[in-house]
Amino acid sequence: MTDNCSKTTSNIPSLTMEVDTAFLRSLRGVLKLVEMGTMFVAFVCFAVASRPKYIAATCMEFVITFSLLLLYTLKLNKKLTLFFWPLVDLFNSLFAAVFILILSLLAVSTYTVTGTLGGGIVGFIATDLWCVDGYMLFKRVTFNQPRTAATGTVK
């Protein structure tokens, strides 16, 4: 008589996920963290000023940036190959920069509460960060070139 509880099966896949801590220490990882931090500060400023439209916009950008940070940190971009993630990240950076720039211009030009002005100024800082992120991604994305030609290394 065998004990069914003592049997181990090696066919069960592991549920652990690999975490890329090197990405968090890289320039792009730190840039994503700082983008999230500035959006959180802008969110708090707009929440203090009680500006619901600005609150929704900053929350949306915070969540999108957090999602991309999780995508790269948990290496899901290597498992979800349906999209070309660096290009998605580039479009997000460019869209977020333009969107938050317009939002910040509106917040600064029509402020009645100091929190709105603070959120607008922090939004300008976030716009600069997204422009830098977009530039770094644009340099990295290769369009129909072999990897060695794009990076400048020859094998």
C-alpha positions in Angstrom: 0.0 0.0 0.0 1.5 3.3 -1.0 0.8 6.6 0.6 -0.6 9.1 -1.9 0.3 12.1 0.2 4.0 11.4 0.1 4.2 11.4 -3.6 5.7 14.4 -5.2 5.0 15.4 -8.8 7.5 17.2 -10.8 5.0 18.0 -13.6 3.5 20.9 -11.6 4.9 24.2 -12.9 6.5 26.6 -10.4 4.4 29.6 -9.6 7.4 31.8 -8.7 8.1 34.8 -10.9 11.5 36.1 -11.8 12.2 39.7 -10.6 14.7 41.8 -12.6 16.2 44.0 -9.9 18.9 45.2 -12.4 16.1 47.0 -14.3 15.2 48.9 -11.1 18.8 50.0 -10.7 19.2 51.0 -14.3 18.7 54.5 -15.6 15.4 53.6 -17.3 14.2 51.9 -14.1 15.1 54.9 -11.9 13.5 57.2 -14.5 10.2 55.2 -14.3 10.3 55.4 -10.5 10.9 59.2 -10.6 8.0 59.6 -13.1 5.8 57.7 -10.8 6.9 59.8 -7.9 6.2 63.1 -9.7 2.8 61.9 -10.7 2.0 61.0 -7.1 3.1 64.4 -6.0 1.0 66.0 -8.7 -1.9 63.8 -7.7 -1.6 64.9 -4.0 -1.4 68.6 -5.1 -4.5 68.3 -7.2 -6.3 66.3 -4.5 -5.6 69.1 -2.0 -6.9 71.6 -4.5 -10.0 69.4 -5.2 -9.6 69.3 -9.0 -11.3 66.0 -10.1 -10.3 66.2 -13.8 -6.7 66.7 -12.9 -6.8 64.0 -10.3 -8.1 61.5 -12.8 -5.4 62.4 -15.4 -2.6 62.1 -12.9 -4.0 58.8 -11.6 -4.2 57.4 -15.1 -0.6 58.3 -15.9 0.6 56.9 -12.6 -1.2 53.6 -13.2 0.2 53.3 -16.8 3.7 54.0 -15.7 3.4 51.6 -12.8 2.1 48.9 -15.2 5.1 49.4 -17.5 7.5 49.3 -14.5 5.9 46.0 -13.4 6.0 44.7 -16.9 9.8 45.2 -17.1 10.6 44.3 -13.5 8.7 41.0 -13.6 10.0 40.3 -17.1 6.5 39.9 -18.5 7.6 41.7 -21.7 9.6 38.5 -22.5 6.4 36.3 -21.9 3.9 38.6 -23.6 5.3 38.8 -27.1 2.2 40.0 -28.8 3.3 43.6 -28.6 6.7 45.2 -29.2 6.9 46.7 -25.7 9.7 49.3 -26.2 7.6 50.8 -29.0 4.5 50.8 -26.7 6.5 52.4 -24.0 7.8 55.0 -26.5 4.3 55.9 -27.6 3.2 56.1 -24.0 6.1 58.4 -23.1 5.4 60.8 -26.0 1.6 60.8 -25.3 2.1 61.3 -21.6 4.5 64.1 -22.2 2.0 66.0 -24.5 -1.0 65.2 -22.3 0.6 66.3 -19.0 2.1 69.3 -20.7 -1.3 70.5 -21.8 -2.8 69.6 -18.4 0.0 71.5 -16.6 -0.4 74.6 -18.8 -4.2 74.6 -18.0 -3.5 74.1 -14.3 -0.9 76.9 -14.1 -2.9 79.4 -16.2 -6.3 78.9 -14.4 -5.3 78.2 -10.9 -7.3 79.5 -8.0 -5.8 77.3 -5.3 -2.1 77.0 -4.6 -2.4 73.1 -4.9 -3.3 73.5 -8.5 -0.3 75.6 -9.2 2.0 73.1 -7.4 0.5 70.2 -9.4 1.0 72.1 -12.6 4.7 72.8 -11.8 5.3 69.2 -10.9 3.5 68.2 -14.1 6.1 70.2 -16.1 8.8 68.3 -14.3 7.1 65.0 -15.2 6.8 66.2 -18.8 10.6 66.7 -19.0 11.1 63.2 -17.5 8.8 61.6 -20.1 10.6 63.5 -22.9 14.0 62.1 -21.7 12.4 58.6 -21.4 11.0 58.9 -24.9 14.4 60.0 -26.3 16.2 57.1 -24.6 13.6 54.7 -26.0 13.8 56.2 -29.5 17.6 55.7 -29.5 17.2 52.1 -28.4 14.4 51.0 -30.8 15.7 49.8 -34.1 13.6 49.9 -37.2 14.5 47.1 -39.6 18.2 47.0 -38.6 20.2 44.2 -37.2 21.0 44.5 -33.5 24.7 44.9 -34.0 24.3 47.8 -36.4 21.9 49.6 -34.1 24.2 49.4 -31.1 27.4 50.1 -33.0 29.1 46.9 -32.1 30.4 44.5 -34.6 30.7 40.8 -34.0 
